[in-house]
Amino acid sequence: MRQFFKYVLATLTGLVLFALVGVVLLVALIAAAASSDKEVTVASNSVLELKLDKPIGEREEPQSIGLMLGGGSRGSIGLDELKAAIRRAKADGDIKGIFLNLELVQGGMASMEEIRHELLDFKKTGKFVVSYTDAQSEKSYYLASVADKIYLNPQGTLEFNGLSSETMYYKNLFDKLGVQAQIFRVGSFKSAVEPYFRTNMSDSARLQTSSFLNSLNDAMLSEVAAARKIAPARLKVISDSMLVHNADDAKRLNLVTDLGYYDQATDYMKGKLGVEKDDKLSLIELSDYKKTGDDDDEEGSTSGNRIAVVYAEGDIVTGKGGNESIGSTRFAEAIRKARLDKKVKAVVLRINSPGGSSLASDIIYREVMLTKKVKPVIASMSDVAASGGYFIAMGCDTIVAHPTTITGSIGVFGVLPNIEPFLRDKIGVTTDRVTTGKFSDFPTITRALTPFEQSQFQAEINRIYADFTTKAAQGRRMPVERLRRLASGRVWSGTEAKARGLVDVLGSFDDALRIAARRANLKEGDYRIQKLPRQKSFAENLFSSFSEEAKLRMVREEMGPMYPMYQQYKKLSEMKGAQMRMPFEVNVQ
């Protein structure tokens, strides 16, 4: 009888917990629905506030259920949606200016360039842009430099000392653990595997990183110099010599216009609008302003013609992938849908990816080539379109890149860890096996590969590299020997890639759209934008992410400062087959 009551009590407890979870989900759904249905109006004499305090991705990612429950991802700001809001504010008679309330902006250099150009276009109407920050990073200052008034907190800081990129190396850790990284690659510049067998950068990795970093830095300094009316040579001296140590230095060197606090920035805007200092400034946040416009997934005129934009952002993986990856199945289906839709007259492939699986990249490339036969396909490279990201672009009719895009990295690698010493020496575990053939257990991670097995693995990497470079040469219409001299896994900036024939045009996403429309004989206003793949609805995201968020939050709390290494391990463990991938962390600071 006691056991009976124990099972009944356990069942009742489970039902209560299930009901509580259900109530939480229901409340979250109701709150989200109420928030999205809330009517937002723009008061006259308003200022659009852009508080860029979340990561900036190609398309907006809604906040997760984990955030609603007290943790988890905060979502992201969609570059697409942000640009559309600035463009609409430009024509909105009720919006008189933009307030850049900047923190440590999280996004790539090409994304910053897109936003910056929209702000410059906004200013052509005579409307003002004001910036305020407590502490300014290089990227946030790149945006702020377009403002009519740049306010920096008197006790704040402005980072203006050039760009850097840091890589973590794991060889010593692997040695301590007894893990042997068996490396296979083609290309002396293919440095993605270096963290597993080196303790520092190779000469070739340092050379390419220095080259593209300086190219990015020069492009940024050139635009800042024009905005601040400072000679480029002088600005480079300020940056290279780190002459900015505090807010006073920033003001003295003309990098900011005013040292002041948040209230002083808002008072200035009140004066511009003719509002009394004691009255409230009408600020409308980006999230609210987006609700005042048309959020239909298809944008543009009422025309039946379409230009499909396929957003490819994240690592390239086989299968459907997730919200932060480019799944070969899902993206092949999206491109196929655009090809078979007679209303779609052209396709723009918007790429922001460091690469990934060679198999997945080739599956997507095949759909690009099939689509190219029946309608124009234009590649628009964002912050990164390298390795596998370049592979899916190289078949397009035209490749458009930003000067600050990181691209190239035409190379292939494979990593197979041998954990036999770790199992045997660290935790006392040994393995044994029975096979039906000499190579039945190949590949395996519980013993070292034989020389013959290593030669077979390397031969497959060589074959994939030959296929990659042959297809790239065909796409770029150049001899394969010349293409291979530009390959070897070397990373280039967009400017460097253009000079070497790896991209066709230096320009923005809008330039790529215009090229696609022209190739399809469509006039401006004679088409709509169709965005692919379809994004999940809030409800779909809510239910699919609930368990994922709970699991990730628990792992993050358990691992603490070791969590970034766990993320690296996860990436390594998810690699299937040969990889077309950039160095793991090209984090430009």
C-alpha positions in Angstrom: 0.0 0.0 0.0 2.9 2.3 0.8 4.3 1.8 -2.7 0.9 2.6 -4.2 0.6 5.9 -2.4 4.2 6.7 -3.4 3.4 6.2 -7.1 0.2 8.2 -6.8 2.1 11.1 -5.1 4.8 11.0 -7.8 2.1 11.1 -10.5 0.3 14.0 -8.9 3.5 15.9 -8.5 4.3 15.4 -12.2 0.9 16.5 -13.2 1.2 19.7 -11.0 4.6 20.5 -12.5 3.3 19.9 -16.0 0.3 22.2 -15.3 2.6 24.9 -14.0 4.8 24.7 -17.1 1.7 24.9 -19.2 0.5 28.0 -17.3 3.9 29.7 -17.8 3.8 28.9 -21.5 0.2 30.1 -21.8 1.0 33.4 -20.0 4.1 33.9 -22.2 2.0 33.4 -25.3 -0.8 35.7 -24.1 1.8 38.4 -23.1 3.6 38.1 -26.5 0.3 38.3 -28.4 -0.8 41.3 -26.4 2.5 43.0 -27.0 2.5 42.4 -30.7 -1.1 43.5 -31.0 -0.5 46.7 -29.0 -1.2 49.7 -31.2 1.7 52.1 -31.5 1.4 55.6 -32.9 4.1 58.1 -33.6 3.6 61.5 -32.0 4.5 64.5 -34.1 8.0 66.0 -33.4 9.4 62.6 -32.4 12.9 61.1 -32.4 13.7 57.5 -33.3 15.9 56.0 -30.6 18.3 53.3 -31.8 19.6 51.5 -28.8 21.8 48.8 -30.3 22.3 46.7 -27.2 21.8 43.3 -28.8 23.8 41.3 -31.4 23.1 42.4 -35.0 22.3 39.6 -37.4 20.9 39.5 -40.9 17.3 38.9 -39.8 15.7 39.6 -36.4 15.7 36.7 -34.0 12.9 36.9 -31.4 13.8 36.7 -27.7 13.7 33.2 -26.4 11.5 31.6 -23.8 14.6 31.4 -21.5 14.7 35.2 -21.3 11.1 35.3 -20.2 11.9 32.7 -17.5 14.9 34.7 -16.2 17.8 33.8 -18.5 18.7 32.7 -22.0 19.2 34.5 -25.2 18.0 38.1 -25.7 17.4 37.6 -29.4 19.0 39.8 -31.9 18.5 43.0 -33.9 17.8 42.2 -37.6 20.0 44.3 -40.0 17.2 44.1 -42.5 14.6 45.4 -40.1 16.9 48.1 -38.7 17.7 49.5 -42.2 14.0 49.4 -43.1 13.1 51.4 -39.9 15.8 54.1 -40.7 14.5 54.3 -44.3 10.9 54.7 -43.2 11.9 57.3 -40.6 13.6 59.3 -43.4 10.2 59.7 -45.1 8.1 59.9 -41.9 7.1 63.5 -41.3 6.6 62.9 -37.6 10.2 61.7 -37.1 12.6 64.7 -36.9 15.8 62.9 -36.0 17.6 59.8 -34.9 19.2 59.3 -31.4 22.0 56.8 -31.4 22.1 55.5 -27.8 25.1 53.3 -28.2 26.8 50.7 -26.0 29.2 48.0 -27.1 27.8 47.3 -30.5 27.9 43.6 -31.5 28.2 43.1 -35.2 30.6 42.7 -38.1 32.2 45.5 -39.9 30.1 45.1 -43.1 26.9 45.3 -41.0 28.2 48.5 -39.4 28.9 49.8 -42.9 25.3 49.0 -44.1 23.8 50.8 -41.0 26.2 53.8 -41.4 25.2 54.3 -45.0 21.5 54.3 -44.1 22.2 57.0 -41.5 24.1 59.1 -44.0 21.2 58.8 -46.4 18.8 59.7 -43.6 20.7 63.0 -43.0 20.2 64.1 -46.6 16.7 65.1 -45.7 18.0 67.7 -43.3 17.0 65.7 -40.3 19.5 65.4 -37.4 21.4 62.4 -36.0 22.7 62.7 -32.4 24.9 60.1 -30.6 25.4 59.5 -26.9 27.5 56.9 -25.2 29.2 56.3 -21.8 32.0 54.1 -23.2 32.5 53.8 -26.9 34.1 50.8 -28.8 35.7 51.1 -32.2 32.6 49.8 -33.9 30.2 52.0 -32.1 32.3 55.0 -32.9 32.3 54.0 -36.5 28.6 54.4 -36.4 28.6 57.5 -34.2 31.0 59.4 -36.5 28.2 60.2 -38.9 26.2 62.1 -36.2 25.8 65.9 -36.2 26.4 65.9 -32.4 28.6 63.2 -30.8 28.2 63.2 -27.0 30.6 61.3 -24.8 30.2 61.0 -21.1 32.9 63.3 -19.5 34.1 60.3 -17.4 33.7 57.9 -20.4 36.2 56.4 -22.8 36.5 56.1 -26.5 38.5 53.1 -27.9 40.4 54.3 -30.9 43.6 52.4 -31.3 43.0 50.1 -34.3 41.7 46.6 -34.8 42.9 43.3 -33.4 42.1 39.6 -33.7 42.9 37.0 -31.0 42.9 33.2 -31.3 42.9 30.6 -28.5 45.2 27.6 -28.9 44.5 24.2 -27.3 47.6 22.1 -28.0 48.9 22.3 -24.4 45.5 21.4 -23.1 45.3 18.4 -25.4 48.8 17.4 -24.4 47.8 17.5 -20.7 44.6 15.5 -21.4 46.3 13.0 -23.7 44.3 13.9 -26.8 46.1 13.7 -30.1 44.7 15.8 -32.9 45.2 14.1 -36.3 45.2 16.9 -38.9 44.5 16.7 -42.6 44.4 19.9 -44.7 45.2 21.5 -48.0 46.5 25.0 -48.2 49.3 26.6 -46.1 46.9 29.4 -45.1 44.2 27.0 -43.9 44.7 27.9 -40.3 41.3 26.7 -38.9 43.1 23.6 -37.5 46.1 25.4 -36.0 44.6 25.8 -32.5 44.8 22.0 -32.2 48.5 21.4 -33.0 50.1 24.8 -32.4 50.5 27.1 -29.4 50.7 30.3 -31.6 50.0 31.6 -35.1 52.0 30.3 -38.0 53.7 32.8 -40.2 51.2 32.4 -42.9 48.2 32.8 -40.5 49.8 36.0 -39.1 50.5 37.3 -42.6 46.9 36.9 -43.8 45.3 38.2 -40.6 47.5 41.2 -40.7 46.7 41.9 -44.3 42.9 41.7 -44.0 42.8 43.5 -40.7 44.8 46.4 -42.1 42.5 46.5 -45.1 39.4 46.7 -42.8 41.0 49.3 -40.6 42.0 51.5 -43.6 38.4 51.3 -45.0 37.0 52.3 -41.6 39.5 55.2 -41.1 38.8 56.5 -44.5 35.1 56.8 -43.8 35.5 58.3 -40.3 38.0 60.8 -41.7 35.5 62.0 -44.3 32.7 62.3 -41.6 34.8 64.1 -39.0 36.7 66.2 -41.6 40.1 65.1 -40.3 42.9 64.2 -42.7 43.2 60.4 -43.1 46.9 60.5 -42.4 46.3 62.5 -39.1 43.5 60.1 -38.1 45.9 57.1 -38.6 48.5 58.7 -36.4 45.8 59.2 -33.7 44.9 55.6 -34.0 48.3 54.0 -34.3 49.8 56.1 -31.5 46.8 55.6 -29.2 46.5 59.3 -28.5 43.0 58.9 -27.1 43.2 58.0 -23.4 40.1 59.7 -22.0 37.1 61.8 -22.9 39.1 65.1 -22.9 41.5 63.6 -25.5 38.6 62.6 -27.7 37.2 66.1 -27.6 40.5 67.8 -28.1 41.3 65.7 -31.2 37.8 66.4 -32.7 36.6 62.8 -32.5 33.6 63.9 -30.5 31.8 67.2 -30.6 30.7 67.4 -26.9 31.5 66.0 -23.5 28.1 65.7 -21.7 25.7 63.4 -20.0 22.5 61.7 -21.3 20.3 64.6 -20.2 22.5 67.1 -22.0 22.1 65.1 -25.2 18.4 65.0 -24.8 18.3 68.7 -24.0 20.1 69.5 -27.2 17.5 67.5 -29.2 14.7 69.3 -27.3 16.2 72.6 -28.5 16.4 71.3 -32.1 12.7 70.4 -31.9 11.6 73.6 -30.1 10.6 71.7 -26.9 10.9 73.3 -23.5 13.6 71.8 -21.3 11.1 70.8 -18.6 8.9 69.0 -21.2 9.4 65.4 -22.1 11.2 64.5 -25.3 9.2 62.2 -27.5 11.5 59.2 -28.1 10.2 56.2 -29.9 12.2 52.9 -29.5 13.1 50.8 -32.5 11.0 47.9 -31.3 7.9 50.1 -31.1 8.6 52.0 -34.3 8.7 48.7 -36.2 5.1 48.0 -35.1 3.9 51.2 -36.9 4.9 49.8 -40.3 4.0 47.0 -42.5 5.6 43.8 -41.1 4.5 41.6 -44.0 7.1 39.1 -45.0 7.0 40.4 -48.5 8.0 44.0 -49.0 7.8 46.4 -51.9 5.2 47.3 -54.5 1.9 45.5 -55.3 3.6 44.0 -58.3 3.3 40.2 -58.9 7.0 40.1 -59.6 9.3 38.9 -56.9 13.0 39.0 -56.1 13.7 36.2 -53.6 16.3 36.9 -50.9 17.7 33.8 -49.3 19.4 34.6 -46.0 22.3 32.2 -45.3 23.7 33.0 -41.9 25.8 30.8 -39.6 27.8 27.6 -39.9 27.0 25.4 -42.9 25.8 21.9 -41.7 24.1 18.9 -43.1 20.4 18.4 -42.6 17.9 21.0 -41.6 20.2 22.9 -39.2 18.9 25.3 -36.6 18.2 29.0 -36.1 21.9 29.8 -36.1 23.1 27.5 -38.9 22.7 27.0 -42.6 21.2 23.5 -42.9 21.8 22.0 -46.4 18.3 20.5 -46.6 16.4 23.6 -45.6 18.5 26.0 -47.7 18.4 23.8 -50.8 14.7 23.7 -50.4 14.5 27.5 -50.1 16.6 28.0 -53.3 14.6 25.3 -55.1 11.4 27.1 -54.1 12.6 30.3 -55.6 13.7 28.6 -58.8 10.3 26.9 -59.3 8.2 29.9 -58.4 7.3 31.7 -61.7 6.7 34.9 -59.8 10.3 35.0 -58.7 12.4 36.7 -61.4 15.7 36.8 -59.7 17.4 35.5 -56.5 19.8 37.3 -54.1 21.8 34.9 -51.9 22.7 37.0 -48.7 25.7 35.2 -47.1 27.1 35.7 -43.6 29.0 32.5 -42.9 32.5 31.3 -42.1 31.8 28.0 -43.8 31.3 24.4 -42.5 30.6 21.0 -44.0 32.0 20.5 -47.5 29.1 18.1 -48.3 26.4 20.6 -47.2 28.1 23.4 -49.1 28.1 21.3 -52.3 24.4 20.5 -51.9 23.5 24.2 -51.7 26.0 25.0 -54.5 24.1 22.5 -56.7 20.8 24.3 -56.2 22.5 27.7 -57.0 23.8 26.3 -60.3 20.4 24.8 -61.3 18.7 28.1 -60.4 21.3 30.1 -62.4 20.2 28.4 -65.6 16.7 29.8 -65.4 17.0 33.2 -63.6 19.7 35.5 -62.3 21.4 34.6 -59.0 23.4 37.4 -57.2 25.5 36.8 -54.2 25.6 39.5 -51.5 28.4 39.0 -49.0 27.9 40.4 -45.5 30.4 40.4 -42.6 31.9 37.0 -43.6 31.5 34.8 -46.6 34.5 32.5 -46.5 35.4 28.9 -47.2 32.1 27.1 -47.5 30.5 30.5 -47.5 32.5 31.4 -50.6 31.7 28.0 -52.1 28.0 28.7 -52.1 28.6 32.1 -53.6 31.0 31.2 -56.4 28.4 29.8 -58.7 26.4 33.0 -58.7 26.2 35.3 -61.8 27.7 38.2 -59.8 29.3 38.4 -56.4 28.9 41.6 -54.4 31.0 42.2 -51.3 31.6 45.0 -48.9 35.2 46.4 -48.7 35.1 45.1 -45.1 33.8 41.6 -45.9 36.0 38.7 -44.8 36.1 36.3 -47.7 38.2 33.7 -49.6 39.6 30.9 -47.4 39.4 28.5 -50.3 40.7 25.4 -48.6 39.7 22.1 -47.0 40.6 20.4 -43.7 39.7 17.5 -41.5 40.3 16.8 -37.8 40.1 13.3 -36.2 41.0 13.2 -32.5 42.7 10.2 -31.0 41.5 9.9 -27.4 43.1 6.5 -26.6 45.9 8.0 -24.4 43.3 10.1 -22.5 41.1 7.0 -21.9 44.0 4.8 -20.9 46.3 7.1 -18.9 43.8 9.6 -17.4 40.7 7.6 -16.6 41.9 4.0 -16.8 39.7 2.9 -19.7 40.9 0.6 -22.5 39.2 -0.5 -25.7 39.4 -3.6 -27.8 37.6 -4.5 -31.1 36.6 -7.3 -33.5 36.3 -6.4 -37.2 35.2 -8.3 -40.3 37.8 -6.5 -42.4 41.2 -4.8 -42.1 39.6 -1.3 -42.1 36.1 -2.0 -40.7 36.6 0.4 -37.8 37.9 3.3 -39.9 37.6 6.1 -38.9 37.8 5.8 -35.1 38.8 8.1 -32.3 40.0 5.4 -29.9 43.2 4.6 -31.7 45.8 6.3 -33.9 45.3 6.0 -37.6 47.8 3.8 -39.5 50.0 5.5 -42.1 47.9 4.0 -44.9 44.7 5.3 -43.2 46.2 8.7 -42.9 47.1 8.7 -46.6 43.5 7.7 -47.5 42.1 10.5 -45.3 44.5 13.1 -46.9 43.7 11.8 -50.4 40.0 12.5 -49.8 40.9 16.0 -48.5 43.0 16.6 -51.6 40.1 15.4 -53.9 37.6 17.8 -52.3 40.1 20.7 -52.6 40.6 19.9 -56.2 36.8 19.9 -56.7 36.5 23.2 -54.7 39.2 25.0 -56.7 38.0 23.6 -60.1 34.4 24.9 -59.5 35.7 28.2 -58.2 37.8 28.7 -61.3 34.8 27.9 -63.5 32.7 30.4 -61.6 35.3 33.1 -61.7 36.2 32.4 -65.3 39.9 32.1 -64.7 42.5 29.3 -65.2 42.5 26.9 -62.3 46.2 27.4 -61.8 45.7 31.1 -61.1 42.7 30.4 -58.8 44.8 28.0 -56.8 47.5 30.6 -56.3 44.8 32.8 -54.7 43.4 29.8 -52.7 45.5 27.8 -50.2 43.0 28.7 -47.6 44.0 32.4 -47.6 41.5 34.9 -46.2 41.0 38.3 -47.9 39.1 41.4 -47.2 36.4 42.4 -49.8 38.8 45.0 -51.2 41.6 42.5 -51.6 39.3 39.9 -53.1 38.0 42.4 -55.7 41.5 43.3 -56.7 42.2 39.6 -57.3 39.0 38.7 -59.2 37.4 36.7 -56.4 34.4 39.1 -56.3 32.9 41.3 -59.0 31.5 44.4 -57.3 32.2 46.3 -54.0 28.9 47.3 -52.7 26.0 46.8 -50.3 23.0 44.5 -50.1 21.0 47.2 -51.9 23.5 47.2 -54.7 23.1 43.4 -55.1 19.3 43.9 -55.2 19.6 46.5 -58.0 21.9 44.3 -60.0 19.4 41.4 -59.6 16.5 43.6 -60.8 18.5 44.9 -63.7 19.5 41.4 -64.8 15.8 40.4 -64.6 14.7 43.5 -66.6 12.7 44.8 -63.6 12.3 48.5 -63.0 12.4 50.0 -59.5 9.0 49.6 -57.9 8.1 46.7 -60.2 8.8 43.9 -57.8 8.5 42.8 -54.2 11.0 41.1 -51.9 10.3 37.6 -50.8 12.4 36.5 -47.8 13.5 32.8 -47.5 13.7 30.5 -45.7 10.5 31.1 -43.8 11.2 32.1 -40.1 9.4 30.2 -37.3 6.5 32.0 -35.7 6.8 33.1 -32.0 4.7 30.1 -30.9 6.9 27.7 -32.9 10.1 29.2 -31.4 8.5 29.2 -27.9 7.8 25.5 -27.8 10.9 24.3 -29.7 13.4 26.4 -27.6 12.0 25.7 -24.1 13.9 22.5 -23.5 17.0 23.7 -25.4 17.2 26.9 -23.3 16.8 25.0 -20.0 19.6 22.6 -21.0 22.0 25.4 -22.2 21.3 27.5 -19.1 22.2 24.5 -16.8 25.4 23.8 -18.8 26.4 27.5 -18.8 25.9 27.7 -15.0 27.8 24.5 -14.3 30.8 25.3 -16.5 31.2 29.0 -15.7 34.3 30.5 -17.3 35.0 27.2 -19.0 31.8 27.5 -21.1 33.5 29.1 -24.2 35.8 26.0 -24.3 32.7 23.8 -24.2 31.3 25.7 -27.1 34.5 25.0 -29.1 34.3 21.4 -28.2 30.6 21.3 -29.4 31.7 22.8 -32.7 34.4 20.2 -33.1 32.2 17.3 -32.2 29.5 18.4 -34.7 31.9 18.5 -37.6 31.0 15.6 -40.0 33.4 14.8 -42.8 35.7 17.3 -44.5 35.3 20.9 -43.6 35.4 24.2 -45.6 35.7 26.6 -42.7 37.6 29.7 -41.6 39.6 29.9 -38.4 37.2 29.2 -35.5 37.4 32.7 -34.1 38.0 35.6 -36.3 36.8 38.1 -33.7 37.7 41.6 -34.9 38.0 44.0 -32.0 
